[in-house]
Amino acid sequence: MRERYDVAVKTGGDLFAQTRRAAPDLVLTDSETCRWWIERHTRVRARHPLEILAASLGLEDLRPHSGRA
């Protein structure tokens, strides 16, 4: 299990570092697993592009919920 974690952290390491440096309000990705990893390792909210579309149509509220990154 630890081996998989190490591979995942190494794979996403550059993205995590770039995201922290850029300090965006949020990151878009259509991968659920990528959203989990990005939020965990950068503390930047990650959303699916369809969530942004839904919010633009007034169908979803994207304000952070307590306990979420």
Secondary structure by P-SEA (a helix, b strand, c coil): caaaaaaaaaaaaaaaaaaaaacccccccccaaaaaaaaacccbbbbcaaaaaaaaacccccccccccc
